[in-house]
């Protein structure tokens, strides 16, 4: 497949987020554009894997880690994990 040039523009990104993006890119040895490109490539690869991998295979590590635990203990683990994300205001 031949590559074609596509330009993406993100309007209204707050200056703090632009600065954070540039800092993170620099830490990773990338330009801001390279970092955003890597994020897009990684996300698309993850999406392909999620669509083509059976649920049983995706869930295997979770099943192994939770083996022998009851529902109540699993609920506590999920709740403890969820709290910091909810406090941060992150929306999946």
Buried (B, 14 or more C-beta within 10 A) or exposed (E): EEEEEEEEEEEEEEEEEEEEBBEEBEEEEBEBEEBBEEEEEEEEEEEEEEEEEEEEEEEEEEEEEEEEEEEEEEEEEEEEEEEEEEEEEEEE
